[in-house]
Amino acid sequence: MTIRWSKVDSFTDNSSSTATTEERPCPVCGGDRSRPVLQFDQFQFYSDSADLPKWVDIREVQCLDCFALYLNPCYSDFGFRVLFAEAGCSYGSTVSRPAEQIEWLKGRGLLRPGSRFLDAGCYDGAFLAKLPDNLEKIGVDIDKPAIVRGRRDFSARGIKFILGDFETFRHDDPFDTITMFHVLEHLPRPALVLQNLRSMAHSETRLVVEVPILEHGITNDINGFFSVQHMTHFSRASLRNCFAKAGWKIVESQQQEQYNGFRVVASPDVPMRLPERDVQATSLLHSYLAGWYGALNTAEFRLSELRDSGRCLIWGGGLHTEFLYQTTSFFNGTPDREYVIVDSDPIKKGQSWRGIEIHSPEILREDPCISNRMVVSSYGSQRSIVKAATELGFPVEGICTLYDEVRVY
């Protein structure tokens, strides 16, 4: 196999990105006054494309009315489909998470026999399938391929699937329990989604939502709390405001210990007209940014050891590599260095990222000494990548990792 080593291409997209993004008011309070707090220009989503807009200026802002943090402009429906086509519409959790969630629900009496249970953001229904069979189980999601798989695999077990938008889908009978685990932060209009769920609730309905929050946002991951996959970046106060606006009252909350997950239980309530101003939000933001820059400094220090290498292999062709490009000197600090990317995702094989070819890791089996240096460009998969690389014969002393520990959902 012929491998073409390439320098990074810093080309930019001169076409309009208006089709992929759209301006919006504050998703929490509806205000239209904000200030920018973080920006990445011409951020590229996954592999190169000759005919589709893949570059977007990412701008995170803070509402000047309620101090909520959010992405603005956010992705349009078209932009979401195009920009995240290589990632899919759904984001998985670790294998052990559903078992913990089910036990937690049982402990609060939210899985009563005969009750009607909705999982909003159900993906392929694997979570619903693990719930007791004496429930009426319904799942809704916008991910059509996942819904098709769910209907194929689980419809015989009595699970009903709805393919639809969270803001507008309908169900004739009210739900007793509704869950939404790590979905709300991905949606452009979270308050409208919560209002729609409120319209299908009765007085005893309980809504369980889990999102990451700013109070626990400090991480060693260079992607940081302001993930480009998230459209709204909640704090405890902004989440409470969002629920109140939609007609829900949070009656219980719990911060998860092993990852950034803030889990709340809410009951139907009368909508609150005016949101509370989150007076601590700006201080929290500054603390977070200080921690994030510390993570960048650690990554920069480790990458500095590669400055003299003429060729470097990168394992990872996803958004983490784009963050390396956007936030460190790894690519631009050594302009003559050449690269090749390997990635185990078959979708990326044969593609390129900023002009650098993406290959299957199997090229290491053919020539494990293709390069004497490798950068692991991943957070959650760092350990498995190191293991796979060494099994393919790459010398462990040549592998550069950026994280001493990882914490993932």
Order of alpha helices (4+ residues) and beta strands (2+ residues): beta-beta-beta-beta-beta-alpha-alpha-beta-alpha-beta-alpha-beta-beta-alpha-beta-beta-alpha-beta-beta-alpha-beta-alpha-beta-beta-beta-alpha-beta-alpha-beta
